[in-house]
Amino acid sequence: MSGTPELEHPDLADVELTEVLFALSDPARLQIVRDLADGPLEMAQCGATDPALPKSTKSHLMKVLREAGLIRNEAHGRRRLVSLRRNEVDAAFPGLLDSVLAGRGR
């Protein structure tokens, strides 16, 4: 074992739409979701936020997204791999991510 703790990921059946909408309401968190739409990234590559952003702030952004059921943040060796739970979110909240991702250039 690498010593990297496993994080809890909620079952989307237990997540309220308001929690998901809250998580998406922050521009930095929304940008992370948009970046992950193209595929998983290592935590260190999630540069959607200002590179000068404190590690604690970035961790909090990820925690809110994970607890809202939008992302998976899993140990991958000594690193963490972050991915969008696209299929699960689409099943629980049809059309939501399509609407969010359609606004990319705005």
KETORMAR-196960 format. One record per atom (N, C-alpha, C, O): residue number from 1; residue in three letters; x, z, y; atom name. Coordinates in nm, 2 decimals, always signed. Layout:
seq:type:X:Z:Y:atom
NUM:ALA:X:Z:Y:CA
...
//
This chain:
seq:type:X:Z:Y:atom
1:MET:+0.08:+0.00:-0.12:N
1:MET:+0.00:+0.00:+0.00:CA
1:MET:+0.09:+0.00:+0.12:C
1:MET:+0.19:+0.07:+0.13:O
2:SER:+0.05:-0.08:+0.22:N
2:SER:+0.13:-0.09:+0.34:CA
2:SER:+0.12:+0.03:+0.44:C
2:SER:+0.19:+0.04:+0.54:O
3:GLY:+0.02:+0.11:+0.42:N
3:GLY:+0.00:+0.22:+0.51:CA
3:GLY:-0.10:+0.18:+0.62:C
3:GLY:-0.13:+0.26:+0.71:O
4:THR:-0.14:+0.05:+0.63:N
4:THR:-0.23:+0.01:+0.73:CA
4:THR:-0.37:+0.05:+0.69:C
4:THR:-0.42:+0.01:+0.58:O
5:PRO:-0.44:+0.13:+0.77:N
5:PRO:-0.57:+0.18:+0.72:CA
5:PRO:-0.68:+0.07:+0.72:C
5:PRO:-0.68:-0.03:+0.80:O
6:GLU:-0.77:+0.08:+0.62:N
6:GLU:-0.88:-0.01:+0.62:CA
6:GLU:-0.99:+0.03:+0.72:C
6:GLU:-1.01:+0.15:+0.73:O
7:LEU:-1.05:-0.06:+0.79:N
7:LEU:-1.15:-0.03:+0.89:CA
7:LEU:-1.28:-0.05:+0.83:C
7:LEU:-1.30:-0.14:+0.74:O
8:GLU:-1.38:+0.02:+0.88:N
8:GLU:-1.52:+0.01:+0.83:CA
8:GLU:-1.59:-0.11:+0.90:C
8:GLU:-1.57:-0.12:+1.03:O
9:HIS:-1.66:-0.19:+0.83:N
9:HIS:-1.73:-0.31:+0.88:CA
9:HIS:-1.88:-0.29:+0.85:C
9:HIS:-1.91:-0.28:+0.73:O
10:PRO:-1.96:-0.28:+0.94:N
10:PRO:-2.10:-0.25:+0.91:CA
10:PRO:-2.17:-0.37:+0.84:C
10:PRO:-2.14:-0.49:+0.86:O
11:ASP:-2.27:-0.33:+0.77:N
11:ASP:-2.36:-0.43:+0.71:CA
11:ASP:-2.45:-0.48:+0.82:C
11:ASP:-2.51:-0.40:+0.89:O
12:LEU:-2.46:-0.61:+0.84:N
12:LEU:-2.54:-0.66:+0.96:CA
12:LEU:-2.69:-0.63:+0.95:C
12:LEU:-2.76:-0.63:+1.05:O
13:ALA:-2.74:-0.59:+0.83:N
13:ALA:-2.87:-0.54:+0.82:CA
13:ALA:-2.89:-0.41:+0.89:C
13:ALA:-3.01:-0.38:+0.93:O
14:ASP:-2.79:-0.34:+0.92:N
14:ASP:-2.79:-0.21:+0.99:CA
14:ASP:-2.76:-0.22:+1.14:C
14:ASP:-2.76:-0.12:+1.21:O
15:VAL:-2.73:-0.34:+1.18:N
15:VAL:-2.69:-0.36:+1.32:CA
15:VAL:-2.81:-0.42:+1.40:C
15:VAL:-2.88:-0.51:+1.36:O
16:GLU:-2.83:-0.35:+1.52:N
16:GLU:-2.94:-0.39:+1.61:CA
16:GLU:-2.89:-0.51:+1.70:C
16:GLU:-2.78:-0.52:+1.73:O
17:LEU:-2.98:-0.60:+1.73:N
17:LEU:-2.95:-0.71:+1.82:CA
17:LEU:-2.90:-0.66:+1.95:C
17:LEU:-2.81:-0.72:+2.01:O
18:THR:-2.95:-0.55:+2.00:N
18:THR:-2.90:-0.49:+2.13:CA
18:THR:-2.75:-0.46:+2.12:C
18:THR:-2.68:-0.47:+2.22:O
19:GLU:-2.70:-0.41:+2.00:N
19:GLU:-2.56:-0.38:+1.99:CA
19:GLU:-2.47:-0.51:+1.99:C
19:GLU:-2.37:-0.51:+2.05:O
20:VAL:-2.52:-0.61:+1.93:N
20:VAL:-2.45:-0.74:+1.93:CA
20:VAL:-2.45:-0.79:+2.08:C
20:VAL:-2.34:-0.84:+2.12:O
21:LEU:-2.56:-0.79:+2.14:N
21:LEU:-2.57:-0.84:+2.28:CA
21:LEU:-2.48:-0.76:+2.38:C
21:LEU:-2.42:-0.82:+2.47:O
22:PHE:-2.47:-0.63:+2.36:N
22:PHE:-2.38:-0.54:+2.44:CA
22:PHE:-2.24:-0.59:+2.41:C
22:PHE:-2.16:-0.60:+2.51:O
23:ALA:-2.20:-0.61:+2.29:N
23:ALA:-2.06:-0.65:+2.26:CA
23:ALA:-2.03:-0.78:+2.32:C
23:ALA:-1.92:-0.80:+2.37:O
24:LEU:-2.12:-0.87:+2.33:N
24:LEU:-2.10:-1.00:+2.39:CA
24:LEU:-2.11:-1.00:+2.54:C
24:LEU:-2.08:-1.10:+2.60:O
25:SER:-2.16:-0.89:+2.60:N
25:SER:-2.18:-0.89:+2.74:CA
25:SER:-2.05:-0.88:+2.82:C
25:SER:-2.05:-0.90:+2.94:O
26:ASP:-1.94:-0.84:+2.76:N
26:ASP:-1.81:-0.82:+2.83:CA
26:ASP:-1.74:-0.95:+2.82:C
26:ASP:-1.72:-1.01:+2.71:O
27:PRO:-1.69:-1.00:+2.93:N
27:PRO:-1.62:-1.13:+2.93:CA
27:PRO:-1.50:-1.14:+2.84:C
27:PRO:-1.47:-1.24:+2.77:O
28:ALA:-1.42:-1.03:+2.83:N
28:ALA:-1.30:-1.03:+2.75:CA
28:ALA:-1.34:-1.03:+2.60:C
28:ALA:-1.28:-1.10:+2.52:O
29:ARG:-1.45:-0.96:+2.56:N
29:ARG:-1.49:-0.96:+2.42:CA
29:ARG:-1.55:-1.09:+2.39:C
29:ARG:-1.53:-1.14:+2.28:O
30:LEU:-1.63:-1.15:+2.48:N
30:LEU:-1.69:-1.28:+2.46:CA
30:LEU:-1.58:-1.39:+2.44:C
30:LEU:-1.59:-1.47:+2.35:O
31:GLN:-1.47:-1.38:+2.51:N
31:GLN:-1.36:-1.47:+2.50:CA
31:GLN:-1.30:-1.46:+2.36:C
31:GLN:-1.26:-1.56:+2.30:O
32:ILE:-1.28:-1.34:+2.31:N
32:ILE:-1.23:-1.31:+2.18:CA
32:ILE:-1.31:-1.38:+2.07:C
32:ILE:-1.26:-1.45:+1.98:O
33:VAL:-1.45:-1.37:+2.08:N
33:VAL:-1.54:-1.43:+1.99:CA
33:VAL:-1.52:-1.58:+2.00:C
33:VAL:-1.52:-1.65:+1.89:O
34:ARG:-1.51:-1.64:+2.12:N
34:ARG:-1.49:-1.78:+2.13:CA
34:ARG:-1.36:-1.83:+2.07:C
34:ARG:-1.36:-1.93:+2.01:O
35:ASP:-1.26:-1.75:+2.09:N
35:ASP:-1.13:-1.79:+2.03:CA
35:ASP:-1.13:-1.78:+1.88:C
35:ASP:-1.07:-1.87:+1.81:O
36:LEU:-1.21:-1.69:+1.82:N
36:LEU:-1.21:-1.67:+1.68:CA
36:LEU:-1.31:-1.78:+1.61:C
36:LEU:-1.31:-1.79:+1.49:O
37:ALA:-1.38:-1.85:+1.69:N
37:ALA:-1.47:-1.95:+1.64:CA
37:ALA:-1.40:-2.06:+1.57:C
37:ALA:-1.45:-2.13:+1.48:O
38:ASP:-1.27:-2.08:+1.61:N
38:ASP:-1.19:-2.19:+1.55:CA
38:ASP:-1.12:-2.14:+1.43:C
38:ASP:-1.05:-2.22:+1.36:O
39:GLY:-1.13:-2.01:+1.39:N
39:GLY:-1.07:-1.96:+1.27:CA
39:GLY:-1.00:-1.83:+1.30:C
39:GLY:-0.98:-1.79:+1.41:O
40:PRO:-0.96:-1.76:+1.19:N
40:PRO:-0.90:-1.63:+1.20:CA
40:PRO:-0.77:-1.63:+1.28:C
40:PRO:-0.70:-1.73:+1.28:O
41:LEU:-0.74:-1.52:+1.34:N
41:LEU:-0.61:-1.50:+1.41:CA
41:LEU:-0.55:-1.37:+1.38:C
41:LEU:-0.63:-1.28:+1.34:O
42:GLU:-0.42:-1.36:+1.39:N
42:GLU:-0.36:-1.23:+1.37:CA
42:GLU:-0.39:-1.15:+1.50:C
42:GLU:-0.41:-1.21:+1.61:O
43:MET:-0.41:-1.02:+1.49:N
43:MET:-0.44:-0.94:+1.60:CA
43:MET:-0.35:-0.97:+1.72:C
43:MET:-0.40:-0.98:+1.83:O
44:ALA:-0.22:-0.99:+1.70:N
44:ALA:-0.13:-1.01:+1.80:CA
44:ALA:-0.15:-1.15:+1.87:C
44:ALA:-0.11:-1.17:+1.98:O
45:GLN:-0.22:-1.24:+1.80:N
45:GLN:-0.24:-1.37:+1.85:CA
45:GLN:-0.37:-1.38:+1.94:C
45:GLN:-0.40:-1.47:+2.01:O
46:CYS:-0.45:-1.28:+1.93:N
46:CYS:-0.58:-1.27:+2.00:CA
46:CYS:-0.54:-1.25:+2.15:C
46:CYS:-0.55:-1.14:+2.20:O
47:GLY:-0.50:-1.36:+2.21:N
47:GLY:-0.45:-1.35:+2.35:CA
47:GLY:-0.56:-1.39:+2.45:C
47:GLY:-0.53:-1.43:+2.56:O
48:ALA:-0.69:-1.37:+2.41:N
48:ALA:-0.80:-1.40:+2.50:CA
48:ALA:-0.80:-1.31:+2.62:C
48:ALA:-0.85:-1.35:+2.73:O
49:THR:-0.73:-1.20:+2.61:N
49:THR:-0.73:-1.11:+2.72:CA
49:THR:-0.59:-1.12:+2.79:C
49:THR:-0.50:-1.18:+2.73:O
50:ASP:-0.58:-1.06:+2.90:N
50:ASP:-0.46:-1.06:+2.98:CA
50:ASP:-0.34:-1.01:+2.89:C
50:ASP:-0.36:-0.90:+2.84:O
51:PRO:-0.23:-1.08:+2.88:N
51:PRO:-0.12:-1.03:+2.80:CA
51:PRO:-0.07:-0.89:+2.84:C
51:PRO:+0.00:-0.82:+2.77:O
52:ALA:-0.09:-0.86:+2.97:N
52:ALA:-0.04:-0.73:+3.02:CA
52:ALA:-0.14:-0.62:+2.99:C
52:ALA:-0.12:-0.51:+3.03:O
53:LEU:-0.25:-0.66:+2.93:N
53:LEU:-0.35:-0.56:+2.89:CA
53:LEU:-0.30:-0.45:+2.80:C
53:LEU:-0.23:-0.48:+2.70:O
54:PRO:-0.32:-0.32:+2.83:N
54:PRO:-0.27:-0.22:+2.74:CA
54:PRO:-0.32:-0.23:+2.60:C
54:PRO:-0.43:-0.28:+2.58:O
55:LYS:-0.24:-0.20:+2.50:N
55:LYS:-0.28:-0.21:+2.36:CA
55:LYS:-0.40:-0.13:+2.33:C
55:LYS:-0.49:-0.17:+2.25:O
56:SER:-0.42:-0.01:+2.40:N
56:SER:-0.54:+0.07:+2.38:CA
56:SER:-0.66:+0.00:+2.42:C
56:SER:-0.77:+0.01:+2.36:O
57:THR:-0.66:-0.08:+2.53:N
57:THR:-0.77:-0.15:+2.58:CA
57:THR:-0.81:-0.26:+2.48:C
57:THR:-0.93:-0.28:+2.45:O
58:LYS:-0.71:-0.34:+2.44:N
58:LYS:-0.73:-0.44:+2.34:CA
58:LYS:-0.79:-0.39:+2.21:C
58:LYS:-0.88:-0.45:+2.16:O
59:SER:-0.74:-0.27:+2.17:N
59:SER:-0.79:-0.21:+2.05:CA
59:SER:-0.94:-0.17:+2.06:C
59:SER:-1.02:-0.19:+1.97:O
60:HIS:-0.98:-0.12:+2.18:N
60:HIS:-1.11:-0.09:+2.21:CA
60:HIS:-1.20:-0.21:+2.21:C
60:HIS:-1.32:-0.21:+2.16:O
61:LEU:-1.16:-0.32:+2.27:N
61:LEU:-1.24:-0.45:+2.27:CA
61:LEU:-1.27:-0.49:+2.12:C
61:LEU:-1.38:-0.52:+2.09:O
62:MET:-1.16:-0.48:+2.04:N
62:MET:-1.18:-0.52:+1.90:CA
62:MET:-1.27:-0.42:+1.83:C
62:MET:-1.35:-0.46:+1.74:O
63:LYS:-1.26:-0.29:+1.86:N
63:LYS:-1.35:-0.19:+1.79:CA
63:LYS:-1.50:-0.22:+1.82:C
63:LYS:-1.58:-0.21:+1.73:O
64:VAL:-1.53:-0.25:+1.95:N
64:VAL:-1.67:-0.28:+1.99:CA
64:VAL:-1.72:-0.40:+1.91:C
64:VAL:-1.83:-0.40:+1.86:O
65:LEU:-1.64:-0.50:+1.91:N
65:LEU:-1.68:-0.62:+1.83:CA
65:LEU:-1.70:-0.60:+1.68:C
65:LEU:-1.79:-0.65:+1.62:O
66:ARG:-1.61:-0.52:+1.63:N
66:ARG:-1.62:-0.49:+1.48:CA
66:ARG:-1.74:-0.40:+1.45:C
66:ARG:-1.81:-0.43:+1.36:O
67:GLU:-1.76:-0.30:+1.54:N
67:GLU:-1.88:-0.21:+1.51:CA
67:GLU:-2.01:-0.28:+1.54:C
67:GLU:-2.11:-0.23:+1.48:O
68:ALA:-2.01:-0.39:+1.61:N
68:ALA:-2.13:-0.47:+1.64:CA
68:ALA:-2.15:-0.57:+1.52:C
68:ALA:-2.25:-0.64:+1.52:O
69:GLY:-2.06:-0.57:+1.43:N
69:GLY:-2.07:-0.67:+1.32:CA
69:GLY:-2.02:-0.81:+1.35:C
69:GLY:-2.05:-0.90:+1.26:O
70:LEU:-1.96:-0.83:+1.46:N
70:LEU:-1.92:-0.97:+1.50:CA
70:LEU:-1.79:-1.01:+1.44:C
70:LEU:-1.77:-1.13:+1.41:O
71:ILE:-1.70:-0.92:+1.41:N
71:ILE:-1.57:-0.96:+1.36:CA
71:ILE:-1.53:-0.87:+1.24:C
71:ILE:-1.58:-0.76:+1.22:O
72:ARG:-1.44:-0.93:+1.16:N
72:ARG:-1.37:-0.85:+1.06:CA
72:ARG:-1.23:-0.83:+1.11:C
72:ARG:-1.17:-0.92:+1.16:O
73:ASN:-1.17:-0.71:+1.09:N
73:ASN:-1.04:-0.68:+1.13:CA
73:ASN:-0.97:-0.62:+1.00:C
73:ASN:-0.99:-0.50:+0.98:O
74:GLU:-0.90:-0.69:+0.93:N
74:GLU:-0.85:-0.65:+0.80:CA
74:GLU:-0.70:-0.65:+0.79:C
74:GLU:-0.63:-0.74:+0.85:O
75:ALA:-0.65:-0.56:+0.71:N
75:ALA:-0.50:-0.55:+0.69:CA
75:ALA:-0.46:-0.68:+0.62:C
75:ALA:-0.52:-0.72:+0.52:O
76:HIS:-0.35:-0.73:+0.66:N
76:HIS:-0.29:-0.85:+0.60:CA
76:HIS:-0.14:-0.83:+0.60:C
76:HIS:-0.07:-0.87:+0.69:O
77:GLY:-0.09:-0.75:+0.49:N
77:GLY:+0.05:-0.71:+0.50:CA
77:GLY:+0.06:-0.60:+0.60:C
77:GLY:-0.01:-0.50:+0.61:O
78:ARG:+0.16:-0.62:+0.69:N
78:ARG:+0.18:-0.52:+0.80:CA
78:ARG:+0.11:-0.56:+0.92:C
78:ARG:+0.11:-0.49:+1.02:O
79:ARG:+0.04:-0.67:+0.92:N
79:ARG:-0.04:-0.72:+1.03:CA
79:ARG:-0.19:-0.71:+1.01:C
79:ARG:-0.23:-0.67:+0.90:O
80:ARG:-0.27:-0.74:+1.11:N
80:ARG:-0.41:-0.74:+1.10:CA
80:ARG:-0.46:-0.88:+1.12:C
80:ARG:-0.42:-0.94:+1.22:O
81:LEU:-0.55:-0.92:+1.04:N
81:LEU:-0.61:-1.05:+1.05:CA
81:LEU:-0.76:-1.03:+1.11:C
81:LEU:-0.83:-0.95:+1.05:O
82:VAL:-0.79:-1.10:+1.21:N
82:VAL:-0.92:-1.08:+1.28:CA
82:VAL:-1.00:-1.21:+1.26:C
82:VAL:-0.94:-1.32:+1.29:O
83:SER:-1.12:-1.20:+1.21:N
83:SER:-1.20:-1.32:+1.19:CA
83:SER:-1.34:-1.30:+1.24:C
83:SER:-1.39:-1.19:+1.24:O
84:LEU:-1.41:-1.41:+1.28:N
84:LEU:-1.55:-1.40:+1.32:CA
84:LEU:-1.64:-1.40:+1.19:C
84:LEU:-1.61:-1.48:+1.10:O
85:ARG:-1.73:-1.32:+1.19:N
85:ARG:-1.83:-1.31:+1.07:CA
85:ARG:-1.94:-1.41:+1.09:C
85:ARG:-2.06:-1.37:+1.09:O
86:ARG:-1.90:-1.53:+1.11:N
86:ARG:-2.00:-1.64:+1.15:CA
86:ARG:-2.12:-1.65:+1.06:C
86:ARG:-2.23:-1.65:+1.10:O
87:ASN:-2.09:-1.67:+0.93:N
87:ASN:-2.20:-1.69:+0.83:CA
87:ASN:-2.30:-1.57:+0.83:C
87:ASN:-2.42:-1.58:+0.83:O
88:GLU:-2.24:-1.45:+0.83:N
88:GLU:-2.32:-1.33:+0.83:CA
88:GLU:-2.40:-1.31:+0.96:C
88:GLU:-2.52:-1.27:+0.96:O
89:VAL:-2.34:-1.34:+1.07:N
89:VAL:-2.41:-1.32:+1.20:CA
89:VAL:-2.52:-1.43:+1.21:C
89:VAL:-2.63:-1.40:+1.26:O
90:ASP:-2.49:-1.55:+1.17:N
90:ASP:-2.59:-1.66:+1.17:CA
90:ASP:-2.71:-1.62:+1.09:C
90:ASP:-2.82:-1.66:+1.12:O
91:ALA:-2.69:-1.56:+0.97:N
91:ALA:-2.80:-1.52:+0.89:CA
91:ALA:-2.88:-1.41:+0.95:C
91:ALA:-3.00:-1.41:+0.94:O
92:ALA:-2.82:-1.32:+1.01:N
92:ALA:-2.89:-1.20:+1.07:CA
92:ALA:-2.95:-1.24:+1.20:C
92:ALA:-3.06:-1.19:+1.23:O
93:PHE:-2.89:-1.32:+1.28:N
93:PHE:-2.93:-1.35:+1.42:CA
93:PHE:-2.92:-1.50:+1.44:C
93:PHE:-2.83:-1.55:+1.51:O
94:PRO:-3.01:-1.58:+1.38:N
94:PRO:-3.00:-1.73:+1.38:CA
94:PRO:-3.00:-1.78:+1.53:C
94:PRO:-3.08:-1.74:+1.61:O
95:GLY:-2.90:-1.87:+1.55:N
95:GLY:-2.89:-1.94:+1.68:CA
95:GLY:-2.81:-1.86:+1.78:C
95:GLY:-2.77:-1.92:+1.88:O
96:LEU:-2.79:-1.73:+1.76:N
96:LEU:-2.72:-1.65:+1.86:CA
96:LEU:-2.58:-1.70:+1.89:C
96:LEU:-2.54:-1.73:+2.01:O
97:LEU:-2.49:-1.72:+1.79:N
97:LEU:-2.36:-1.76:+1.81:CA
97:LEU:-2.35:-1.91:+1.86:C
97:LEU:-2.27:-1.94:+1.94:O
98:ASP:-2.44:-1.99:+1.81:N
98:ASP:-2.45:-2.13:+1.87:CA
98:ASP:-2.47:-2.13:+2.02:C
98:ASP:-2.41:-2.20:+2.09:O
99:SER:-2.56:-2.04:+2.06:N
99:SER:-2.59:-2.03:+2.21:CA
99:SER:-2.47:-1.98:+2.28:C
99:SER:-2.43:-2.03:+2.39:O
100:VAL:-2.40:-1.88:+2.23:N
100:VAL:-2.29:-1.81:+2.29:CA
100:VAL:-2.17:-1.91:+2.30:C
100:VAL:-2.11:-1.93:+2.40:O
101:LEU:-2.15:-1.98:+2.19:N
101:LEU:-2.03:-2.07:+2.18:CA
101:LEU:-2.06:-2.20:+2.26:C
101:LEU:-1.96:-2.27:+2.30:O
102:ALA:-2.18:-2.24:+2.28:N
102:ALA:-2.22:-2.36:+2.36:CA
102:ALA:-2.18:-2.34:+2.51:C
102:ALA:-2.16:-2.44:+2.58:O
103:GLY:-2.17:-2.22:+2.55:N
103:GLY:-2.13:-2.19:+2.69:CA
103:GLY:-1.98:-2.19:+2.72:C
103:GLY:-1.94:-2.14:+2.82:O
104:ARG:-1.90:-2.24:+2.63:N
104:ARG:-1.76:-2.23:+2.64:CA
104:ARG:-1.70:-2.27:+2.77:C
104:ARG:-1.62:-2.20:+2.83:O
105:GLY:-1.74:-2.39:+2.82:N
105:GLY:-1.67:-2.44:+2.94:CA
105:GLY:-1.73:-2.39:+3.07:C
105:GLY:-1.69:-2.43:+3.17:O
106:ARG:-1.83:-2.30:+3.06:N
106:ARG:-1.90:-2.26:+3.19:CA
106:ARG:-1.83:-2.14:+3.25:C
106:ARG:-1.88:-2.10:+3.35:O
//
